[in-house]
Amino acid sequence: MAAPRKYPDELRERAIRFALDLVEGPEKLSVNAACKRVGEQLGIVPDSLRNWVQQTRIDDGNAPGLTTDERARLVELERENRELRRANAILKSASA
């Protein structure tokens, strides 16, 4: 079971938007500097904000990596694969 979210979704979205504005805006800050500045202002840990910003950039197609949907699908396929391997092991041991 996943841990409860520490920050509300509205705060997360606002923080991501502010950080991306600093990165893509006229100031052209690095992602780290933008996350540190926004994190201090909103009381968010900069590492968490950096992860959110990176995942948002991936989801928007602006950075390489697995999107949130692809990551969820991969987790589901891995779970299904584990279940099938377990079922096969049970059938092998029963037939021997």
C-alpha positions as a Markdown table, in Angstrom:
| # | Residue | x | y | z |
|---|---|---|---|---|
| 1 | Met | 0.0 | 0.0 | 0.0 |
| 2 | Ala | 1.4 | 3.4 | -0.9 |
| 3 | Ala | 2.1 | 6.0 | 1.7 |
| 4 | Pro | -0.3 | 8.9 | 2.1 |
| 5 | Arg | 0.7 | 12.0 | 0.2 |
| 6 | Lys | 2.3 | 14.6 | 2.3 |
| 7 | Tyr | 1.5 | 17.5 | 0.0 |
| 8 | Pro | -2.0 | 18.2 | -1.5 |
| 9 | Asp | -2.3 | 17.9 | -5.2 |
| 10 | Glu | -3.1 | 21.6 | -5.7 |
| 11 | Leu | 0.1 | 22.6 | -3.9 |
| 12 | Arg | 2.1 | 20.0 | -6.0 |
| 13 | Glu | 0.7 | 21.4 | -9.3 |
| 14 | Arg | 1.3 | 25.0 | -8.2 |
| 15 | Ala | 4.9 | 24.2 | -7.2 |
| 16 | Ile | 5.6 | 22.4 | -10.5 |
| 17 | Arg | 4.2 | 25.3 | -12.5 |
| 18 | Phe | 6.3 | 27.8 | -10.6 |
| 19 | Ala | 9.5 | 25.7 | -11.0 |
| 20 | Leu | 8.9 | 25.2 | -14.7 |
| 21 | Asp | 8.2 | 28.9 | -15.2 |
| 22 | Leu | 11.6 | 29.7 | -13.6 |
| 23 | Val | 13.3 | 27.1 | -15.8 |
| 24 | Glu | 11.7 | 28.1 | -19.0 |
| 25 | Gly | 11.1 | 31.8 | -18.3 |
| 26 | Pro | 13.5 | 34.7 | -18.8 |
| 27 | Glu | 15.6 | 33.8 | -15.7 |
| 28 | Lys | 16.6 | 30.4 | -17.3 |
| 29 | Leu | 17.4 | 28.8 | -13.9 |
| 30 | Ser | 18.5 | 25.2 | -13.7 |
| 31 | Val | 16.0 | 22.7 | -12.5 |
| 32 | Asn | 17.9 | 22.3 | -9.2 |
| 33 | Ala | 18.0 | 26.1 | -8.6 |
| 34 | Ala | 14.4 | 26.5 | -9.5 |
| 35 | Cys | 13.3 | 23.7 | -7.2 |
| 36 | Lys | 15.4 | 25.0 | -4.3 |
| 37 | Arg | 13.9 | 28.5 | -4.7 |
| 38 | Val | 10.3 | 27.3 | -5.0 |
| 39 | Gly | 10.7 | 24.7 | -2.3 |
| 40 | Glu | 11.9 | 27.3 | 0.2 |
| 41 | Gln | 9.0 | 29.6 | -0.6 |
| 42 | Leu | 6.3 | 26.9 | -0.4 |
| 43 | Gly | 7.8 | 24.7 | 2.3 |
| 44 | Ile | 8.4 | 21.7 | 0.0 |
| 45 | Val | 11.5 | 19.6 | 0.1 |
| 46 | Pro | 13.6 | 20.5 | -3.0 |
| 47 | Asp | 14.3 | 16.8 | -3.9 |
| 48 | Ser | 10.6 | 16.0 | -3.9 |
| 49 | Leu | 9.9 | 19.0 | -6.1 |
| 50 | Arg | 12.7 | 18.1 | -8.5 |
| 51 | Asn | 11.3 | 14.5 | -8.9 |
| 52 | Trp | 7.8 | 16.0 | -9.6 |
| 53 | Val | 9.2 | 18.4 | -12.2 |
| 54 | Gln | 11.3 | 15.7 | -13.9 |
| 55 | Gln | 8.3 | 13.4 | -14.1 |
| 56 | Thr | 6.1 | 16.2 | -15.5 |
| 57 | Arg | 8.7 | 17.0 | -18.1 |
| 58 | Ile | 8.8 | 13.3 | -19.1 |
| 59 | Asp | 5.0 | 13.1 | -19.2 |
| 60 | Asp | 4.9 | 16.3 | -21.5 |
| 61 | Gly | 7.5 | 14.7 | -23.8 |
| 62 | Asn | 10.2 | 17.3 | -23.0 |
| 63 | Ala | 12.6 | 14.8 | -21.4 |
| 64 | Pro | 13.4 | 11.1 | -22.1 |
| 65 | Gly | 12.1 | 8.4 | -19.8 |
| 66 | Leu | 9.0 | 6.4 | -18.9 |
| 67 | Thr | 5.8 | 8.4 | -18.6 |
| 68 | Thr | 3.5 | 7.9 | -15.6 |
| 69 | Asp | 1.1 | 5.7 | -17.7 |
| 70 | Glu | 4.0 | 3.6 | -19.1 |
| 71 | Arg | 5.4 | 3.2 | -15.6 |
| 72 | Ala | 2.0 | 2.0 | -14.3 |
| 73 | Arg | 1.7 | -0.4 | -17.2 |
| 74 | Leu | 5.2 | -1.8 | -16.5 |
| 75 | Val | 4.4 | -2.4 | -12.8 |
| 76 | Glu | 1.1 | -4.2 | -13.8 |
| 77 | Leu | 3.0 | -6.4 | -16.3 |
| 78 | Glu | 5.7 | -7.2 | -13.8 |
| 79 | Arg | 3.0 | -8.2 | -11.2 |
| 80 | Glu | 1.2 | -10.4 | -13.8 |
| 81 | Asn | 4.6 | -12.0 | -14.7 |
| 82 | Arg | 5.3 | -12.9 | -11.1 |
| 83 | Glu | 1.8 | -14.4 | -10.7 |
| 84 | Leu | 2.3 | -16.5 | -13.9 |
| 85 | Arg | 5.7 | -17.7 | -12.8 |
| 86 | Arg | 4.3 | -18.7 | -9.4 |
| 87 | Ala | 1.4 | -20.6 | -11.1 |
| 88 | Asn | 3.9 | -22.4 | -13.4 |
| 89 | Ala | 6.1 | -23.4 | -10.5 |
| 90 | Ile | 3.0 | -24.8 | -8.7 |
| 91 | Leu | 2.0 | -26.8 | -11.8 |
| 92 | Lys | 5.6 | -28.1 | -12.3 |
| 93 | Ser | 5.8 | -29.3 | -8.7 |
| 94 | Ala | 2.4 | -30.9 | -8.9 |
| 95 | Ser | 3.2 | -32.9 | -12.0 |
| 96 | Ala | 6.5 | -34.2 | -10.8 |
